[in-house]
Amino acid sequence: MANLTFDEVTKKFRDGNSEIVAVEELSMEINDGEFLVIVGPSGCGKTTSLRMVAGLETITEGDLRIEGRSIKGRSPQERNAAMVFQSYALYPHMSVRENMSFGLKQSTDLSSDEIRKRVDEIGDVLDIPELLDRKPDDLSGGQQQRVALGRAIVRDPDVFLMDEPLSNLDAKLRADMRTELQRLQEELGVTTIYVTHDQTEAMTMSDRIAIMNNGKLQQIGTPMECYYEPNNIFVGGFIGEPSMNFINCSRDAQTLSTDDFDYEISESTAMELESATNIVLGIRPEDVVVVPEPTEPNDIAVEVDVVEPFGKENNLYLIPRDRESNEAVIGTVNGRTRVESGDTVGMRFPEEHIHLFDGNSGVALRHPVAEQEELTPFVG
């Protein structure tokens, strides 16, 4: 086990006469035994960051350290980091046992008996002992994924590196493997960096999330911190499904004006905005309150444009009645709520649930009031 430090790490590529910055001054500390998920859209630099740890990409500027020891310029074999690839990268002509043994034979002085014993132990941990003598082509996608994990685990590395390892699996198996990976990582206690574009994986698996965009780290924090306290508009929009609603506003004192309606904020909220006048109001769909008709000062008369049923809940696409634009606000209601396209209802944004961002910089100026519920103790 080990801690891992990115110290202003930058990676640049040459493209003809131009230079592309794939990762820019990335600084973060991954703690010993932590499960960190790096998430972001395609091309944001997340896989490049992982490959620099593995030694598959060189570092242009900055430093990478494991347990305080710089690994910059060291070969992959010297880093004691094991990587699981999206494609699994199994040798098709080798058995499962041979695939799992190969790295140990190449990089250690362990005897054949010791290697066999270690492979058998990891096979038991992954519940694949009956697969050890099969070839990869005889295995399902989920079984191949377990073998790829076993090949990494058997090396007993300081750091696990996982590059979208579940993306080739179907939805049900992917959900099962998320739970399996969490359990394994907790049991092994190995520092793990997991790269994905899937925010569900990021939210459900991680101790902390690092969110990247355009090669830059946007925020690092627990899943709940990133969800409820996004640093900026990008994080607020990227984390959460459906995405956070954003409404452009111009501010005059305590009034936020949009193309379709005015929204009055309290004096205390206005003070948080200081002198900012270009404001983006953000609210998550589950915080939008849908009522039969407008009854309160900030309520807005809307028409239900589209209803998306998901069983336990419905997503409603709501458009202000007296509208200048066709921008819909998504509100989530209980799945048993009777509502149809074309219905006229009221839409309410409780002030305690709104996010406010600077419209120029995108930086968060105000987060919702924190609310925590305590579970009632179970009676045995």
NORTADA-V98459 format. One line per field, one symbol per residue. ss: DSSP state (2 for helix, 1 for strand, 0 for the rest). psi: psi as a letter, one per 30 degrees, with the letter a starting at -180 (. if undefined). Layout:
BEGIN
ss = ???
psi = ???
END
This chain:
BEGIN
ss = 00011111111111100111111111111100001111100000022222222200000011111100110000022200111100000000001222222222222000022222222222222000222000122200222222222222200000111110000000222222222222222222001111110022222220011111100111111022222200012222220000001111111100111000011100222222200001111110222111100000000111111111100011111111000000001111110000000001111110222011110000111100000000000000
psi = lllkkkjhkkkkkkibflkkjekjhkklkklkgkjkkklllkgfgeeeeefeefgfklkelalkkkhfkkgkfllefffhkkkklegehkjfflleeeeffeeeefglgkleeeeeeeeeeeeeefhgefffgllefglleeeeeeeeeeeeeffhlekkkjjhfgfglleeeeeefeeeeeeeeeefgkkkkkklfjfeeeefflelkjklkhgkkekkaleeeeefhkfleeeefekkjllkkkkklkkjcgkjklfflkkklleeeeeffbgkfjkjkkkkeffkkklelkflegkkklkjekkjkgdflkkkjkkkeilflgkkkkkklkffkjklkfkkakkkjkefgkkklkfeffkkfkllkkkkkkkkkkj.
END
